[in-house]
Amino acid sequence: MQQMAKPSQVDLAVIQAQLGRCTEGAIVGVAARCSHGQPQVIATHPVILEGERCGTARIHGAAGAPKRLRPFPTLYWLTCPHLREAVAPLENAGMINRMREAIQSDDGLRHAHRAANHRYAAQRVALLEASEHDELAREAPWALAVIRTSGVGGLARVDGVKCLHMHLAHYMAECAQGMEAEDANPVGRMAAEELRSAGIDPECACGRCAPIRIAAINAGSNSAKVLVADVVQAKGRNGTLLEAPLPRVLRVTSAARVTGLGQGLGVTGTLSAEGRKATVEALREFTQAARDLGTERMWATATAAARVAVDVDVLVREVREECGTALEVISPDLEAELAFTGVLAVPWDGRRAWDPRRVVVVDSGGMSTQFMRAKHINARAAGICGSRECASRGIGYGAIQSISIPLGAVSLTDSHLRSDPPTSEEIAAMRAGIREALCDAEGVLGALPSRKDGPEMLVMVGGSAATLATIRLGADSFEADQVHGCRLTRDEVEQLFAELCAMPLADRQQVRGMVHSARARVMLGGTAIILGVMNLVGVNEMTVSVAGILDGMAVQIAYGGAGQISDWGACSPCR
């Protein structure tokens, strides 16, 4: 038999979406795929711990706790929703009873059926490592006996038939691994023949489980960013923010370029000519790279600086002409909903469970700082529709209370920090200005009657927070997986701020972790905003998220569908 391929992160997300839940036990391989490349049959490890959920890790170190060990006799699972739906009517029509009767009356079929069950058990045993086998023999011999002797679906009697789905899964796995169809699981083979005789293809024509490859591009006030991701759509979209499943955003690649689009905007009212040129060049690079990676849908947006600049039409025209894509200037409301959604859609390893209503997400950019939290949760019978800005493409997760404050790393640097390094008077004046400006965000946090209703977690999004995490980690390059979920205490941020303030710009550019040297110019303003936010929210720790507006855009692109978000531009009703 051929070796099964181990599941990728995309595979795991697809499998969870196919089933609408996690599987029990560790997924050790994808045993069969459809022509669209998506899992149809998976294999799970034969021993699990109580409460273990889906993943790729095997069981180790269970000695001394035999009561927690239990056998998992279902080796092959049929995950393909097309086939699962097609097989159900066969069971309802009594095919299982017919198979049982045929096995009892036909000696050749009974022999082939018994052989298939014995192969199934042998394949389970083969997945056990020697140490696991010895541990089970010592600590839980009953579990080892079940694994060795039970048939398809855990049947103690190998002449029985329990579930057509499991027999079909075994048949497909054996065929995919090199066995001739006539020699593979006979009950599964007859189920497949029954489907074909009913005119049912063994796989769907539309590739409905295939992830959508998208590109989300944002032209911010200080930097331009791109995310190319595979989005695995969740099953169903009705319900509340807490109940409705989010799609999984699985990053293929991302990049950022410091462009300085909003530099000097507060004085001139226009976009920086150099910044505009750098933004167009970055977007040209991003769009071409996204197309080269096979992107199916793309959406480019612009935020704070573009919203207030009197000459934004020039930027929009240049992007269309140079990059072949529309650039949409979005409102603060939609920006908030996208950023909040993005944080929820991209969890980090080890994240504790939290209530979205008690999370404050703050996205600090070059020209503005946006506070977001779930004000209340609304059921959406219509699914995704309901955005305040554009009902045709709204995410509709619920009411996101937000406020955008004209306070950003670029604008603060331009208005307060004139010396190099800045003087203590300049730093003090900047921090006082931040405290005053942040008072406007108190309405989002709310006058809450008790601590249990208040924020319990602050998630910071943006280049300044990500750079602080990279500096703290001492990394020579930006690694999203390391930065995402990184926690920094208020004392740590204060110390980093003091160290950066004492340095001239040339030295700040050389700090380990200052991956983009252009970021060094605005890091003092960005870090001061983060400290002000931590003080305002009343937390001693912040969690850095590399997710944000781009990930929220990815979710929206995936759910937008043809005719709502075009292949290379904005939502058609909003053009």
C-alpha positions in Angstrom: 0.0 0.0 0.0 1.2 3.5 -0.8 2.1 6.0 2.0 -0.7 8.4 2.9 0.1 12.1 2.6 0.1 14.0 5.9 -2.5 16.8 6.1 -1.4 20.4 5.6 -2.9 23.3 7.6 -5.2 24.0 4.6 -6.3 20.3 4.6 -7.1 20.5 8.3 -9.2 23.6 7.8 -11.0 22.1 4.8 -11.7 18.9 6.8 -13.2 20.9 9.7 -15.3 22.9 7.3 -16.5 19.7 5.5 -17.6 18.1 8.8 -18.7 21.3 10.4 -16.7 20.4 13.5 -13.4 19.0 14.6 -12.8 15.3 14.4 -11.9 13.3 17.5 -8.4 11.9 17.5 -5.3 12.8 15.6 -5.6 13.0 11.8 -2.6 11.1 10.5 -3.2 11.2 6.8 -5.3 12.1 3.8 -6.2 8.7 2.3 -8.0 9.9 -0.8 -8.5 13.2 -2.6 -10.9 14.4 -5.3 -9.7 15.8 -8.7 -10.0 19.2 -7.2 -7.2 18.3 -4.7 -9.4 18.3 -1.6 -9.7 15.6 1.1 -12.4 13.0 0.5 -11.2 10.4 3.0 -8.9 10.9 6.1 -7.2 8.4 8.5 -7.2 8.9 12.2 -4.8 7.5 14.8 -6.2 4.4 16.5 -5.7 5.6 20.1 -6.8 8.9 21.6 -7.0 10.5 25.0 -10.4 11.6 26.3 -11.2 15.1 25.0 -8.5 15.1 22.3 -9.5 17.0 19.3 -8.4 17.1 15.7 -4.7 17.6 14.8 -1.7 15.8 13.6 0.1 15.0 16.9 0.2 11.4 18.0 -0.5 10.2 21.5 2.5 9.9 23.8 3.2 9.8 27.5 -0.1 8.3 28.6 1.4 5.8 31.0 -0.1 6.0 34.5 -3.5 7.2 33.2 -5.1 4.1 31.5 -8.6 5.3 32.3 -8.0 8.3 29.9 -6.9 6.1 27.0 -9.5 4.7 24.7 -9.3 3.0 21.3 -10.6 4.8 18.2 -11.6 2.0 15.9 -12.8 4.3 13.0 -9.7 4.4 10.9 -11.1 6.0 7.7 -13.5 8.8 7.6 -15.5 10.0 4.6 -15.3 13.8 4.8 -16.4 14.7 1.3 -19.9 16.4 1.8 -21.0 15.5 -1.7 -20.4 11.8 -1.1 -21.8 11.9 2.5 -25.0 13.4 1.2 -25.2 10.9 -1.7 -24.7 7.8 0.5 -27.3 8.8 3.1 -30.3 7.9 0.8 -28.8 4.4 0.2 -28.8 3.7 3.9 -32.3 5.1 4.3 -33.4 2.8 1.5 -32.2 -0.3 3.4 -29.0 -1.1 1.7 -27.3 -2.0 4.9 -29.8 -4.8 5.6 -29.4 -6.0 2.0 -25.7 -6.2 2.4 -26.0 -8.2 5.6 -28.3 -10.7 3.9 -26.0 -10.9 0.9 -22.9 -11.6 3.1 -24.8 -14.4 4.9 -25.9 -16.0 1.7 -22.8 -15.6 -0.5 -19.7 -17.5 0.6 -17.4 -15.5 -1.7 -18.7 -12.2 -0.6 -18.5 -13.2 3.1 -14.9 -14.2 2.6 -14.0 -10.9 0.9 -15.9 -9.0 3.5 -14.0 -10.7 6.4 -10.7 -10.1 4.6 -11.5 -6.4 4.3 -12.3 -6.2 8.0 -9.0 -7.9 8.9 -7.1 -5.6 6.6 -8.8 -2.6 8.3 -7.6 -3.9 11.7 -4.1 -4.6 10.4 -3.9 -1.0 9.0 -4.9 0.4 12.4 -2.2 -1.7 14.2 0.4 -0.6 11.6 -0.2 3.1 12.7 0.9 2.3 16.3 4.5 3.1 17.0 6.4 0.4 18.9 6.4 2.4 22.1 2.6 3.0 21.9 2.0 -0.7 21.3 4.1 -1.6 24.3 2.4 1.0 26.5 -1.1 -0.2 25.5 -0.1 -3.8 26.1 1.0 -2.8 29.6 -1.5 -0.1 30.6 -4.7 -0.8 28.6 -4.6 -4.3 27.0 -8.4 -4.1 26.4 -7.8 -1.1 24.1 -5.1 -3.0 22.2 -7.5 -6.0 21.8 -10.2 -3.7 20.3 -7.7 -2.2 17.8 -6.4 -5.7 16.8 -9.8 -7.4 16.3 -12.6 -5.0 15.5 -13.7 -4.4 11.9 -14.8 -1.4 9.9 -16.5 1.1 12.2 -15.5 -0.8 15.3 -17.7 -3.9 14.8 -16.9 -6.8 17.0 -18.4 -9.2 14.5 -16.5 -9.0 11.3 -19.5 -10.5 9.4 -21.6 -7.4 10.2 -22.1 -4.1 8.4 -22.5 -0.9 10.4 -22.2 2.1 8.2 -22.0 2.5 4.4 -20.0 5.7 4.8 -17.2 3.9 6.6 -17.1 1.1 4.1 -17.0 3.5 1.2 -14.2 5.4 2.9 -12.2 2.2 3.3 -12.8 1.2 -0.3 -11.7 4.6 -1.6 -8.7 4.6 0.6 -7.6 1.2 -0.6 -8.1 2.2 -4.2 -6.2 5.4 -3.7 -3.3 3.5 -2.1 -2.9 1.2 -5.0 -5.3 -1.8 -4.5 -7.3 -3.0 -7.5 -11.0 -2.0 -7.2 -12.2 -5.6 -7.4 -10.0 -6.5 -4.4 -10.9 -3.6 -2.2 -13.6 -3.4 0.5 -16.6 -5.2 -1.2 -19.3 -3.3 0.7 -17.7 0.0 -0.2 -17.3 -1.2 -3.8 -21.0 -2.1 -4.1 -22.0 1.3 -2.5 -19.9 3.0 -5.2 -21.5 1.0 -7.9 -25.0 1.8 -6.5 -24.1 5.5 -6.7 -22.9 5.2 -10.3 -26.0 3.3 -11.4 -28.1 6.1 -9.9 -26.2 8.6 -12.0 -24.3 10.1 -9.1 -20.7 11.1 -9.8 -18.2 10.1 -7.1 -17.3 13.8 -6.8 -18.9 17.1 -7.2 -18.4 19.1 -10.4 -17.9 22.5 -8.7 -15.0 21.8 -6.3 -17.1 23.3 -3.5 -14.6 22.4 -0.8 -11.6 24.1 -2.6 -10.3 27.1 -0.7 -10.5 30.4 -2.5 -7.2 32.1 -3.1 -7.6 35.8 -2.6 -5.4 38.9 -2.5 -6.3 41.8 -0.1 -4.3 45.0 -0.6 -4.5 48.2 1.6 -2.9 51.5 0.9 -2.5 53.0 4.4 -1.2 56.3 5.6 2.3 55.1 6.2 2.6 51.7 4.6 1.0 49.6 1.9 0.3 45.9 2.7 -0.8 42.8 0.8 -2.0 39.5 2.0 -2.4 36.5 -0.4 -4.3 33.8 1.4 -6.3 30.6 1.0 -9.7 31.1 2.6 -11.6 28.0 3.7 -15.3 28.9 4.0 -17.1 27.8 7.1 -20.3 25.7 6.9 -23.3 28.0 7.3 -23.4 31.7 8.1 -26.6 32.2 10.0 -26.6 32.9 13.7 -24.7 35.3 16.0 -21.1 36.3 16.1 -20.5 33.8 18.8 -22.4 31.0 17.1 -21.8 31.4 13.3 -18.5 29.8 12.2 -15.9 32.1 10.7 -13.9 31.0 7.7 -10.3 30.2 8.2 -7.8 32.6 6.6 -4.6 30.6 5.8 -1.7 32.9 4.8 0.2 32.1 1.6 2.4 35.2 1.7 2.3 38.8 2.9 4.4 41.9 2.4 4.5 45.5 3.5 6.2 48.6 2.1 6.7 51.8 4.0 5.4 54.5 1.5 4.8 57.6 3.6 1.6 58.4 1.7 0.2 60.6 4.4 3.5 62.4 5.3 2.8 66.1 5.5 -0.9 65.7 4.9 -1.9 67.6 8.0 -0.1 70.7 6.7 -0.8 70.6 2.9 -4.1 68.7 2.8 -2.7 66.7 -0.1 -0.9 63.4 -0.5 2.8 63.3 -0.5 4.0 63.2 -4.1 6.8 60.8 -3.1 4.4 58.8 -1.0 1.9 58.5 -3.8 4.6 57.3 -6.2 5.8 54.8 -3.7 2.3 53.6 -3.0 1.5 53.0 -6.7 4.8 51.2 -7.1 4.1 49.0 -4.1 0.6 48.2 -5.4 1.9 47.4 -8.9 4.3 44.9 -7.3 1.6 43.4 -5.0 -1.0 43.0 -7.8 1.5 41.3 -10.1 2.7 39.0 -7.4 -0.8 38.1 -6.5 -1.7 37.2 -10.1 1.5 35.1 -10.4 0.3 33.1 -7.3 -3.0 32.3 -9.0 -5.2 34.7 -7.1 -8.9 34.3 -8.0 -10.2 37.4 -6.4 -8.6 40.7 -5.4 -9.7 43.8 -3.5 -7.6 47.0 -3.0 -8.6 49.6 -0.4 -7.3 52.9 1.0 -8.0 54.2 4.4 -7.3 57.3 6.6 -4.9 59.4 4.5 -6.9 58.8 1.3 -10.2 59.7 3.1 -9.1 63.2 3.9 -6.7 64.1 1.0 -8.2 66.6 -1.5 -6.3 64.9 -4.4 -7.2 61.3 -3.7 -8.7 61.0 -7.2 -5.2 61.3 -8.6 -4.1 58.2 -6.6 -7.2 56.2 -7.6 -6.6 57.0 -11.3 -2.9 56.1 -11.1 -3.5 52.8 -9.4 -6.1 51.9 -12.0 -3.8 52.8 -14.9 -0.6 51.4 -13.5 -1.9 48.3 -11.6 -5.0 47.4 -13.5 -7.2 47.3 -10.4 -9.7 49.7 -8.7 -8.7 51.3 -5.4 -11.6 51.8 -3.1 -11.5 54.4 -0.3 -13.5 52.9 2.5 -15.2 54.5 5.5 -14.1 54.2 9.1 -17.1 52.1 9.9 -16.2 49.5 7.3 -12.5 49.6 8.2 -13.4 48.8 11.8 -15.7 45.9 10.9 -13.0 44.5 8.6 -10.2 44.8 11.2 -12.3 43.3 14.0 -13.4 40.4 11.8 -9.8 39.8 10.7 -8.6 39.4 14.3 -11.4 36.9 15.0 -10.6 34.9 11.8 -6.9 34.3 12.5 -6.4 32.7 15.9 -3.0 32.2 17.4 -1.5 29.0 19.0 -2.4 28.6 22.6 -5.0 31.4 22.5 -7.3 31.1 25.5 -11.0 31.1 24.9 -12.5 34.6 25.0 -15.7 36.4 24.5 -15.6 38.8 21.5 -17.7 41.2 23.5 -14.9 41.6 26.0 -12.1 42.1 23.5 -10.9 45.6 22.5 -9.1 45.7 19.2 -7.1 48.8 18.4 -5.6 49.4 15.0 -3.0 52.1 15.2 -1.8 53.4 11.8 0.0 56.3 10.3 -2.8 58.9 10.5 -5.5 57.4 12.7 -6.1 55.0 15.6 -9.3 52.9 15.5 -10.9 51.4 18.6 -13.3 48.5 18.0 -15.4 46.2 20.1 -18.6 44.2 19.7 -21.3 46.4 21.1 -24.0 43.8 20.8 -24.6 40.7 18.8 -27.3 40.4 16.2 -28.7 37.3 14.6 -28.5 37.5 10.8 -31.2 35.4 9.2 -30.0 36.5 5.8 -26.5 35.2 6.3 -23.7 37.6 5.3 -25.6 40.7 4.4 -26.1 43.7 6.7 -23.0 45.9 6.5 -23.8 49.5 7.4 -21.8 50.7 4.3 -22.9 48.3 1.6 -25.7 45.8 2.2 -24.7 43.8 -0.9 -21.4 42.7 0.5 -21.6 43.2 4.3 -20.1 40.7 6.6 -23.0 41.0 9.1 -21.3 39.6 12.1 -23.0 42.0 14.4 -22.8 45.6 15.5 -19.2 46.7 15.9 -18.9 49.8 18.0 -15.9 51.8 16.8 -14.3 55.2 16.7 -11.5 56.5 14.5 -9.3 59.1 16.2 -7.1 61.3 14.0 -4.0 60.2 15.9 -1.3 58.3 14.1 2.4 57.6 14.2 3.1 59.7 11.1 1.0 62.7 12.2 2.4 62.7 15.7 6.0 62.6 14.4 5.3 65.5 12.0 3.6 67.6 14.7 5.7 67.0 17.8 9.1 65.5 17.1 11.4 68.0 15.5 14.7 67.2 17.3 16.9 64.2 16.7 16.8 62.6 19.2 13.7 64.2 20.5 13.9 66.3 23.6 12.2 65.4 26.8 9.8 68.4 26.4 8.8 67.1 22.9 8.1 63.6 24.2 6.1 65.0 27.2 4.0 67.2 24.9 3.4 64.3 22.5 2.2 62.0 25.3 0.0 64.8 26.8 -1.6 65.3 23.4 -2.2 61.5 23.1 -3.9 61.4 26.4 -6.2 64.3 25.4 -7.0 62.8 22.0 -7.8 59.4 23.5 -10.5 60.7 25.7 -12.7 60.5 22.6 -12.4 56.7 22.8 -14.0 56.4 26.2 -17.4 56.1 24.6 -16.3 52.9 22.9 -15.0 51.4 26.1 -18.2 52.5 27.9 -19.0 53.3 31.5 -19.3 49.7 32.5 -21.1 48.8 35.8 -18.8 45.9 36.7 -15.5 44.4 35.8 -17.1 41.2 34.5 -18.7 43.2 31.7 -15.5 45.2 30.9 -12.7 44.5 28.5 -10.5 41.6 29.5 -8.1 41.6 26.5 -6.4 44.3 24.4 -5.4 43.2 20.9 -3.1 45.7 19.1 -2.9 45.7 15.3 -0.6 47.7 13.1 3.0 48.2 12.1 4.1 49.8 15.4 2.8 46.9 17.5 4.3 44.3 15.2 7.7 46.1 15.2 7.7 46.3 19.0 7.1 42.5 19.1 9.9 41.9 16.6 12.3 44.1 18.6 11.4 42.3 21.8 11.9 38.9 20.1 15.3 40.1 18.8 14.5 38.8 15.3 16.5 39.8 12.2 13.4 39.5 10.0 9.7 39.7 10.4 8.1 36.3 11.1 4.4 36.5 11.2 4.0 33.2 13.1 6.3 34.5 15.9 4.9 38.0 16.1 1.2 36.9 16.0 0.0 36.3 19.5 3.1 37.8 21.1 2.3 39.5 24.5 4.0 42.6 25.9 3.5 44.0 29.3 3.2 47.7 29.9 6.6 47.7 31.7 8.2 46.1 28.6 6.7 48.7 26.3 7.7 51.6 28.5 11.3 50.3 28.6 11.4 49.9 24.8 9.9 53.4 24.4 12.5 55.0 26.7 15.4 53.2 24.9 14.2 54.3 21.5 13.6 57.9 22.6 17.2 58.1 23.7 18.5 57.2 20.3 19.0 59.4 17.2 17.2 58.2 14.1 20.4 56.6 12.6 20.7 54.4 15.7 17.0 53.5 15.8 17.3 52.2 12.2 20.0 49.8 13.3 18.0 48.3 16.3 17.7 44.6 15.9 14.1 43.9 15.0 13.6 47.3 13.2 13.0 45.3 10.0 11.9 48.3 7.9 14.4 51.1 8.5 11.8 53.6 7.4 9.6 52.5 10.4 12.2 53.9 12.8 11.2 57.5 12.0 7.6 57.0 13.3 8.2 54.3 16.0 8.3 56.8 18.9 4.9 58.1 18.0 3.5 54.7 17.4 4.8 53.3 20.7 3.5 56.3 22.6 0.0 55.7 21.2 0.2 52.0 22.3 1.1 53.1 25.8 -1.7 55.6 25.9 -4.1 52.9 24.7 -3.0 50.5 27.4 -3.5 53.1 30.1 -6.9 54.0 28.8 -8.2 50.4 28.5 -6.8 49.6 31.9 -4.7 46.5 31.0 -1.2 45.6 31.9 -0.6 43.5 28.9 -1.4 43.7 25.2 -1.5 40.9 22.6 -0.1 41.7 19.1 -2.0 40.5 16.1 -0.7 40.5 12.6 -4.3 40.0 11.5 -6.5 43.0 10.8 -8.0 44.7 7.9 -6.4 42.5 5.3 -7.7 39.3 6.9 -11.1 40.9 7.3 -11.0 41.8 3.6 -10.1 38.2 2.9 -13.1 36.9 4.7 -15.3 39.4 2.9 -13.9 38.6 -0.5 -14.5 34.9 0.1 -18.1 35.5 1.0 -18.7 38.2 -1.6 -18.9 35.9 -4.5 -19.0 36.6 -8.2 -20.8 39.8 -9.1 -20.2 41.4 -5.7 -16.5 41.6 -5.5 -14.9 41.5 -8.9 -11.7 39.6 -9.8 -9.7 42.7 -9.9 -11.5 45.5 -8.2 -14.0 46.8 -5.7 -17.6 45.8 -4.9 -19.5 46.5 -8.1 -22.4 48.4 -6.5 -19.9 50.7 -4.8 -17.8 51.6 -7.9 
